[in-house]
Amino acid sequence: MNPSEQIDQLIAGLTDWRGDTLGGIRKTILAADPDIVEEWKWMGSPVWCLDGNIVVGNAHKDKVKLTFSHGASLPDPDNLFNNGFGGKVWRAIDMFEGDRLNEGALKELVRAAIDY
């Protein structure tokens, strides 16, 4: 099974709001740049890459987490980052049930990560 198929399977297995959220996030990330590649790393994490890792997605019990490896160095004018401020390098977006993500702002954040 290739990485995209593994991500499909992960999302399909999340039969609650987390599957819908991760599926929507995935579409938004892939729409940010046609050259983004999906990978499957660390025993079950979808990772979106272009000349290195851009963002890792994880579904937890009560949230969906997007972790940007170099998030501390990225502009975030829309204040999407809401976790990871204690670290010097990474930043994260934790999404909880009912949260809405600004798709345009996420695309810009992904593009900034590509340019980093």
C-alpha positions in Angstrom: 0.0 0.0 0.0 1.4 3.4 -0.9 1.4 6.3 1.6 -1.7 8.0 0.1 -3.6 4.8 0.4 -2.5 4.4 4.0 -3.7 7.9 4.7 -7.0 7.1 3.0 -7.3 4.1 5.3 -6.5 6.1 8.4 -9.1 8.7 7.6 -11.7 6.1 6.7 -11.1 4.4 10.1 -11.8 7.6 12.0 -15.5 7.5 11.8 -16.1 10.5 14.0 -15.4 14.3 13.5 -11.6 13.5 13.5 -11.8 11.8 10.2 -13.8 14.6 8.6 -11.3 17.2 10.1 -8.2 15.3 9.0 -9.7 14.7 5.5 -10.4 18.4 5.1 -7.0 19.4 6.3 -5.4 17.0 3.9 -7.3 18.5 0.9 -6.3 22.0 2.0 -2.6 21.1 2.4 -2.5 19.3 -1.0 -4.2 22.4 -2.6 -1.4 24.6 -1.4 1.1 23.3 -3.9 0.7 20.6 -6.6 4.2 19.2 -5.8 3.4 18.2 -2.2 4.0 14.5 -1.6 2.3 12.4 1.0 4.4 10.1 3.2 3.6 7.7 5.9 6.2 7.9 8.8 6.7 7.1 12.4 4.5 4.0 12.4 1.3 5.7 11.4 1.6 9.4 10.8 0.6 11.2 7.6 3.4 13.6 6.6 3.2 16.1 3.8 6.5 16.9 2.2 8.2 19.0 -0.4 12.0 19.2 -0.2 11.6 17.9 3.4 8.8 17.6 5.9 6.2 20.4 5.9 3.7 19.2 8.4 2.8 16.0 10.3 -0.9 15.1 11.0 -2.0 13.0 14.0 -5.4 12.1 15.3 -5.5 11.8 19.0 -8.4 10.8 21.3 -9.8 14.3 21.6 -8.0 16.3 18.9 -6.4 16.4 15.5 -2.8 17.9 15.7 -0.8 19.4 12.9 2.8 19.9 13.7 5.1 22.1 11.7 8.7 21.1 12.1 10.0 24.7 11.7 6.8 26.5 12.9 8.6 28.8 15.2 10.3 30.4 12.2 7.2 30.8 10.1 4.9 33.8 9.9 1.5 33.2 11.4 -0.5 36.4 11.0 -3.8 34.6 11.5 -2.6 33.0 14.8 -3.3 29.4 13.7 -0.6 28.0 16.0 -2.1 27.3 19.4 0.5 24.8 20.8 4.2 24.2 21.0 5.2 27.7 22.2 7.6 26.2 24.8 9.7 24.7 22.0 12.3 26.7 20.0 11.6 25.1 16.7 8.2 23.4 16.2 4.7 24.8 16.5 1.4 23.0 16.3 -2.3 23.5 15.6 -4.6 21.5 17.8 -8.1 21.1 16.4 -10.9 20.0 18.7 -14.5 19.0 17.9 -16.4 21.9 16.5 -13.3 23.9 15.6 -13.2 25.6 12.2 -9.9 26.1 10.4 -9.2 29.0 8.2 -8.3 27.2 5.0 -6.7 30.2 3.3 -4.5 30.8 6.3 -3.5 27.1 6.4 -2.5 27.2 2.7 -0.4 30.3 3.4 1.3 28.6 6.3 2.0 25.5 4.2 3.5 27.7 1.5 5.7 29.5 4.1 6.9 26.2 5.3 7.8 25.1 1.8 9.7 28.4 1.3 11.5 28.0 4.6 
